Each structure stands twice: as C-alpha cells, then as structure tokens.
Amino acid sequence: MDKCPKCGSKKLVAYPELGELVCANCGTVLQEHMVSQAPEEYGFEQARTGPPISIGKAGFGLSTGVGDSRLIMAQVRSRTSTEKKLQRAVKILSRNASKLNLPKHIIQDAVHIYRRAVSLKMTSGRNIRVMLAASIYAACRRSGHPISVESIAEAFDVNPKRLGKTFRLIASKLQIRTLPPRIENIVYNVSSKLIVDYRVVSEAVKIARKAEKSLPPGRNPYGIAAASLYIAAQMHGEKLRQKDVAAAAGVTEVTLRARIKELMSVVQLT
C-alpha cells in the first residue's frame, strides 16, 4: 500500500511494535497486526548491506555518501525517540487507567486513539496527561461505557474542564462517533461504589428513566443517577449519606441536592 485510500496521502507511518500502518495526514489506521515481510539472513552468501536495489533510482538506490548516512541516522534517531515517548505514554495511560477498573478493550482503544492523535501531531504543545485522559474518555464514550469526566480527571490528576475541552478536540479531529451512556448503566456504575440493596438499585433505575424523560435536557446524567439512588434508598428505608452518593457519582453535593429536589417532584414524592 503506497497511499491512503481515504485521503490519498502518501505519508504513511508504520509502527512495528504494534503492527500498525497509519496515515500521517488523516490518522486512519490502514493495517493492523502486520507481520514483517523482511527476509531472514541465514548465512554470509545472502547477507548484504544497504536498502534493496531499485532500478528506478539513480545508482540503483545504493548511495553510500556521507550525507545520506547522516540523514538515515537522523531519521532512525527521530523514529526511535518517538517510539520511546509513545511507550512511556502508554505506560502512564495503563497505570492510571487501572485505577478506574476499565475493561481491557477500552484501554486498548484509548491507546489506539492516542497513537492517532500523535500521528496527527495533536500532542504538540499540549499536556500529555490531559491527552491521555481525553483518549480514555473518548474510548469510553465510543463504547458507551459509563464514566464521568471527573472520575477520569481524578485518576490522571488533571483539570476536568481541560479534559473535556481536549476530548471534544480529539473527537472532532479523529471523527470519533460517541454514544451517550444509558442512564441505567450509569446507575449501576454509581451503585457499585456504594453498599445498597439490589431493590434500591432497581427502583433507582425506574426513577432515573422517568426523570430522563421529564427533566429538561442538559442535566448531568450522573447527577440524575445519584439523586435516583438517594431517593430509592429513602423509599426502602436505607440510609445513604449525600456526601457518599455525590462522591460515588463524581458530582458535588450542591448538584446532588438540586437533582433530588427536581426528582422528588418527578416521582411525586412531595
């Protein structure tokens, strides 16, 4: 393959350690799980130095000039440096993502997203940890996995607003189609961080679904899920502290109280 079928660019970058061939212009992954086709050398009779002979180049492509050697070495050093930086970034991503108990396929997708961002030079001048956190959030949103910006920001120790802004940039540049997480999955996600009876969770899902249809658009779904769990717990005689519920959902207590007030009228408990 000598050019990208999507944009026509001939600037293709191979990443041997991941077996990927990526278009440097649009970021499209053209090949995955590539296997090196380079012939193995079994003895001195087959061994030679330099690039393959090419009848389409002057001197059959076998230049030995000092200038060419310096250029090749500079390219090798540049590529090696880039790959080392990528490896370090992937380690940071994996280490911090482990705090979030994310499925393996989401972490792998986040690595893939980050590599595409690097190939498009989107990381230049930007905080690497923010870029990594945004890649994780993009992977979660692409798969519909429920997680809040605040939770990822805390795990990566970055500003939530910067994370959200960087995520929108990545999603736009890489044309990532994101799925809004289903409200019931958010309820399950928040409840997993609390000690609540399954009947409370079931009731909370019913309340959240009703609230999603009744409340004005733009409400943080994690605030709705948290308020639904708190109200459901009260209905079943379970005591939950607002502080704990808010922390589990990654929202403030002020937001939680505001959503509780709205949901109380929705479920006609007032």
Secondary structure as the mmCIF struct_conf table of DSSP 4:
data_model
#
loop_
_struct_conf.conf_type_id
_struct_conf.id
_struct_conf.beg_label_comp_id
_struct_conf.beg_label_asym_id
_struct_conf.beg_label_seq_id
_struct_conf.end_label_comp_id
_struct_conf.end_label_asym_id
_struct_conf.end_label_seq_id
BEND BEND1 LYS A 3 LYS A 3
TURN_TY1_P TURN_TY1_P1 PRO A 5 CYS A 7
STRN STRN1 LEU A 12 TYR A 15
TURN_TY1_P TURN_TY1_P2 PRO A 16 GLY A 19
STRN STRN2 GLU A 20 CYS A 23
TURN_TY1_P TURN_TY1_P3 ALA A 24 CYS A 26
STRN STRN3 VAL A 29 GLN A 31
BEND BEND2 HIS A 33 HIS A 33
HELX_LH_PP_P HELX_LH_PP_P1 ALA A 38 GLU A 41
BEND BEND3 GLY A 43 GLY A 43
TURN_TY1_P TURN_TY1_P4 PHE A 44 GLN A 46
BEND BEND4 GLY A 50 PRO A 51
HELX_LH_PP_P HELX_LH_PP_P2 PRO A 52 ILE A 53
TURN_TY1_P TURN_TY1_P5 ILE A 55 GLY A 56
BEND BEND5 LYS A 57 LYS A 57
HELX_RH_3T_P HELX_RH_3T_P1 ALA A 58 GLY A 61
HELX_RH_AL_P HELX_RH_AL_P1 VAL A 66 ALA A 97
HELX_RH_3T_P HELX_RH_3T_P2 SER A 98 LEU A 100
TURN_TY1_P TURN_TY1_P6 ASN A 101 ASN A 101
HELX_RH_AL_P HELX_RH_AL_P2 LYS A 104 SER A 119
TURN_TY1_P TURN_TY1_P7 LEU A 120 GLY A 125
BEND BEND6 ARG A 126 ARG A 126
HELX_RH_AL_P HELX_RH_AL_P3 ILE A 128 SER A 143
TURN_TY1_P TURN_TY1_P8 GLY A 144 GLY A 144
HELX_RH_AL_P HELX_RH_AL_P4 VAL A 149 PHE A 156
TURN_TY1_P TURN_TY1_P9 ASP A 157 ASP A 157
HELX_RH_AL_P HELX_RH_AL_P5 PRO A 160 LYS A 173
TURN_TY1_P TURN_TY1_P10 LEU A 174 GLN A 175
HELX_LH_PP_P HELX_LH_PP_P3 ILE A 176 THR A 178
HELX_LH_PP_P HELX_LH_PP_P4 PRO A 180 ARG A 182
HELX_RH_AL_P HELX_RH_AL_P6 ILE A 183 SER A 191
TURN_TY1_P TURN_TY1_P11 SER A 192 LYS A 193
BEND BEND7 LEU A 194 LEU A 194
HELX_RH_AL_P HELX_RH_AL_P7 TYR A 198 SER A 214
BEND BEND8 LEU A 215 LEU A 215
HELX_LH_PP_P HELX_LH_PP_P5 PRO A 216 PRO A 216
TURN_TY1_P TURN_TY1_P12 PRO A 217 GLY A 218
HELX_RH_AL_P HELX_RH_AL_P8 PRO A 221 MET A 235
TURN_TY1_P TURN_TY1_P13 HIS A 236 GLY A 237
HELX_RH_AL_P HELX_RH_AL_P9 GLN A 242 ALA A 249
TURN_TY1_P TURN_TY1_P14 GLY A 250 GLY A 250
HELX_RH_AL_P HELX_RH_AL_P10 GLU A 253 VAL A 266
TURN_TY1_P TURN_TY1_P15 VAL A 267 GLN A 268
#
